[in-house]
Structure formats: C-alpha cells, structure tokens
Amino acid sequence: MLATTPRLLARTLPVLLCASVWLASAQAQPQTCQGTPPAREASSRQIHAFVKSRGQQVLTFVGYSGAGYEDPAAMRAAAEQVLAAHDPARTLVNIGGTAVGIGEVYALARARGFATLGIVSSLAREGGEALSPCVDQVFFVRDATWGGRLPGSKRLAPTSAAIVANSDAVVGIGGGEIARDELRAARAAGKRVQFVPADMNHQIARDKAHAKGQPEPTDFRGAAHAALLPPR
C-alpha cells in the first residue's frame, strides 16, 4: 500500500472534495420533470417571432401520439441517436406539446440540456389533454382539426402549417396521417427530413378498430411509413 504523504494529500483532497460536491449535486437533481408548462394561443407568425428571438435551429419530432408505440424503448433509442447529433446550445427541440407517444422525447431532450417547445392544435386545450411537464413553452394554434391536410385540399391545417413553417429539420419516428402530411410538406419545402420506421401499439390499434366496428388491422407501420419508405 502506498503511503499518503502530506504533499499527495494536498493534491488529492481538492479533487476528492470537488467530486463529492458534483456527486451530491447530481443526486439532488430531479429525475423527472414536474409542473405545468406555460402555454398560450399563438399564430404561426407569433411562433416564428418567438423562435427567431431564441436564435436557435428548430428540430421537430413527429410520430404516434395516442396510438402509442409497440416498442417504446426502440423509439427512445432512435430519438437519443438523433439528439446526440445536435448541439443543445444551438437547437430547440419541438414536438406536439403532449406527454404521450412521441412526447416522451421531451424528457430525453431535457436530460440532454435542450430547450423544448410544443406546437399543438387548440383542440388539445379544449379537450384537456395533458401537456408534457418537460416542455418549456407550448403554443396552441387555433384549429378545428388536429393537423394534417385539410379535407379535400392540399393545404395543411393551421397546426401542421405552423409546425412545418417553424422547423428547420423534421424527424419522423413512425407516425400516422398527420405525421405523414407534415413530413411530406417539410420535404417539399426543402427542410431536412429523416424517417425512422416504427410500429404503432398493436393492441391500441386493435381496440380502436373494434370500437369502430372495423376489421382488425394487420399492418401496424402507420401511414407515414408508406409515404416516406414506399415499397421497392
């Protein structure tokens, strides 16, 4: 065993003390997000002004919300890989404001030091949808739909239009019709688009079909998959 000399002790003690302080601080940090995020109604232009004031690029994630993921761990792993390639100081992570499904990415982003944003239809406010406690600011866009293309039109609904207009890059991890329409519009607008295949939650999909009196689904890949990764 090495003897501890006064000189060695003098050199190591500050390091040990710093390590102890860091460990205590790390243990004191909350492991989960808490509280209700600030939220207000805003137009796409108002959201743009907010984003511009931040001076950051907006990285948007789209995917399944209430439909859930068959493999949530795989979804989170894919999101972590995307987040790891971006600088928190220069990037604002945007999702749909709510906590479920793709909204789980908010916690991952917060843990990595990203500021977070939510853009969601005013229907979420009217329906009392739970917002993620890990989002820093939520904007409700006045909309009679949840997003996607307007029925009988090629135009995006106000919510999806605001999301696409205020994003620099859009990442889809699975997703249904709304995610499909937003990813297509983002690509047409010259935004950076990335798509990761992912199944929706099979049981939730079956239950929804039963509730509507429809046959059980056999394909759980979502509408975005067919649009972004067409069969070869």
C-alpha positions in Angstrom: 0.0 0.0 0.0 1.3 3.4 -0.9 1.9 5.8 2.0 -0.1 9.0 1.9 2.3 11.9 2.2 1.2 15.5 3.1 2.0 16.6 -0.4 0.0 13.9 -2.0 -2.9 14.6 0.3 -2.7 18.3 -0.5 -3.0 17.5 -4.2 -5.8 14.9 -4.0 -8.0 16.4 -1.3 -9.3 19.3 -3.6 -10.1 16.7 -6.3 -12.0 14.5 -3.9 -13.9 17.5 -2.5 -14.9 18.6 -6.0 -16.0 15.1 -6.9 -18.1 14.9 -3.7 -19.8 18.2 -4.4 -20.5 17.1 -8.0 -21.9 13.8 -6.8 -24.1 15.5 -4.2 -25.4 18.0 -6.8 -26.1 15.2 -9.3 -28.0 13.2 -6.8 -30.0 16.3 -5.8 -31.1 16.9 -9.4 -34.8 15.9 -10.0 -35.1 12.7 -12.0 -38.4 13.7 -13.6 -39.9 16.9 -14.9 -42.6 18.5 -12.8 -45.2 21.2 -13.1 -47.4 22.6 -15.9 -45.6 24.4 -18.7 -46.5 27.9 -19.8 -49.0 27.8 -22.7 -50.8 30.3 -24.8 -52.5 30.7 -28.1 -50.4 31.9 -31.0 -50.4 32.2 -34.7 -47.6 30.8 -36.9 -46.1 34.3 -37.2 -46.1 34.8 -33.4 -44.4 31.4 -33.0 -41.8 32.5 -35.7 -41.1 35.6 -33.7 -40.5 33.6 -30.6 -38.2 31.1 -32.4 -36.3 34.0 -34.0 -35.7 35.6 -30.6 -34.1 32.4 -29.4 -31.6 32.3 -32.3 -31.7 28.5 -32.5 -32.5 25.9 -35.1 -35.7 24.0 -34.5 -35.6 20.2 -34.6 -39.1 18.8 -34.7 -40.1 15.2 -33.9 -43.3 13.8 -35.2 -44.8 10.3 -34.8 -47.5 8.5 -32.9 -49.3 10.2 -30.0 -52.3 8.5 -28.6 -51.7 5.5 -30.9 -48.6 4.7 -28.9 -45.5 2.6 -29.8 -45.3 -1.1 -29.9 -41.6 -0.8 -28.8 -41.3 2.5 -26.8 -37.7 1.6 -25.9 -36.7 1.4 -29.5 -38.4 4.7 -30.2 -36.5 6.4 -27.4 -33.2 4.8 -28.6 -33.8 6.3 -32.1 -34.6 9.7 -30.6 -31.5 9.6 -28.4 -29.4 8.9 -31.5 -30.9 11.9 -33.3 -30.5 14.2 -30.3 -26.8 13.1 -29.8 -26.0 14.6 -33.2 -27.2 18.1 -32.3 -25.8 20.8 -30.0 -28.2 21.8 -27.2 -26.9 25.3 -27.3 -27.9 25.8 -30.9 -31.0 23.6 -31.1 -34.6 24.0 -29.9 -36.5 20.7 -29.7 -40.1 20.8 -30.8 -42.8 18.2 -30.5 -46.6 18.3 -30.1 -46.8 19.5 -26.6 -48.4 16.4 -25.1 -46.6 13.8 -23.0 -47.7 10.6 -24.7 -46.1 8.7 -27.5 -43.6 10.8 -29.3 -44.0 13.3 -26.5 -41.7 11.0 -24.4 -38.8 12.6 -26.3 -39.3 15.8 -24.3 -37.8 14.1 -21.2 -34.8 12.8 -23.2 -34.2 16.3 -24.7 -34.5 17.9 -21.3 -32.0 15.4 -19.8 -29.5 16.4 -22.5 -29.9 20.1 -21.9 -32.1 21.1 -24.8 -34.7 23.8 -24.6 -38.1 22.5 -25.6 -41.1 23.8 -27.5 -44.6 22.5 -28.2 -46.9 23.4 -31.1 -50.3 21.8 -30.9 -53.9 22.3 -32.0 -56.2 24.3 -29.8 -58.3 21.1 -29.6 -55.7 19.8 -27.1 -56.6 22.7 -24.8 -60.3 22.3 -25.3 -60.1 18.6 -24.6 -58.0 19.0 -21.5 -55.1 17.0 -23.0 -52.2 16.6 -20.5 -49.1 18.6 -21.6 -45.7 17.3 -21.0 -44.1 18.7 -17.9 -40.7 18.6 -19.8 -41.7 21.2 -22.3 -40.6 24.8 -21.7 -43.3 26.6 -23.8 -46.4 25.4 -25.5 -48.2 27.3 -28.3 -51.8 26.4 -29.1 -52.7 27.1 -32.7 -56.4 27.8 -33.3 -57.5 24.9 -35.4 -60.7 22.9 -35.9 -58.6 19.8 -36.6 -55.6 18.0 -35.1 -53.5 18.8 -38.1 -52.6 17.1 -41.4 -54.0 18.2 -44.7 -57.4 20.0 -44.7 -60.2 17.7 -46.0 -60.5 17.9 -49.8 -57.4 20.2 -50.0 -53.7 20.0 -50.5 -53.2 22.7 -47.9 -52.1 21.9 -44.4 -54.3 22.6 -41.4 -53.1 25.6 -39.3 -51.3 23.5 -36.7 -49.3 21.4 -39.2 -48.6 24.5 -41.3 -47.2 26.3 -38.2 -45.1 23.2 -37.3 -43.6 22.9 -40.8 -43.0 26.7 -41.2 -41.2 26.9 -37.9 -39.0 23.8 -38.3 -35.5 23.6 -39.7 -35.5 19.8 -39.6 -38.2 17.2 -39.1 -37.7 13.7 -37.8 -40.5 11.1 -38.0 -40.4 8.0 -35.8 -43.3 6.1 -37.2 -46.5 8.1 -37.5 -49.9 8.2 -38.9 -51.7 10.5 -41.4 -50.8 13.8 -39.7 -47.1 12.9 -39.4 -47.2 11.8 -43.0 -48.6 15.1 -44.2 -46.1 17.1 -42.1 -43.1 15.1 -43.3 -44.2 15.4 -46.9 -44.8 19.1 -46.6 -41.5 19.6 -44.9 -39.6 17.8 -47.6 -41.4 19.7 -50.3 -40.4 23.0 -48.5 -36.7 22.0 -48.6 -36.5 21.1 -44.9 -34.2 18.4 -43.7 -36.3 15.3 -43.2 -35.4 12.0 -41.6 -37.7 9.0 -41.1 -37.3 6.0 -38.7 -39.8 3.1 -39.2 -41.7 2.2 -36.1 -44.9 0.2 -35.4 -47.8 1.8 -33.5 -49.0 -0.1 -30.4 -50.7 -3.2 -31.8 -53.3 -3.6 -29.0 -54.3 0.0 -29.1 -54.8 -0.2 -32.8 -56.9 -3.4 -32.4 -59.0 -1.8 -29.7 -59.7 1.2 -31.8 -60.8 -0.9 -34.8 -63.1 -2.9 -32.5 -64.7 0.2 -31.1 -65.4 1.4 -34.7 -66.7 -2.0 -35.8 -63.8 -2.4 -38.2 -61.7 -5.4 -39.0 -58.6 -5.9 -37.0 -55.6 -4.2 -38.7 -52.8 -6.4 -40.0 -50.3 -3.6 -40.8 -49.1 -1.5 -37.9 -46.4 0.5 -39.6 -48.5 3.7 -40.0 -49.4 5.9 -42.9 -46.0 7.8 -42.7 -44.1 4.6 -43.5 -45.9 4.0 -46.8 -45.3 7.6 -47.8 -41.7 8.0 -46.7 -40.5 4.4 -47.4 -42.5 3.2 -50.3 -42.1 -0.5 -51.3 -39.3 -1.1 -53.7 
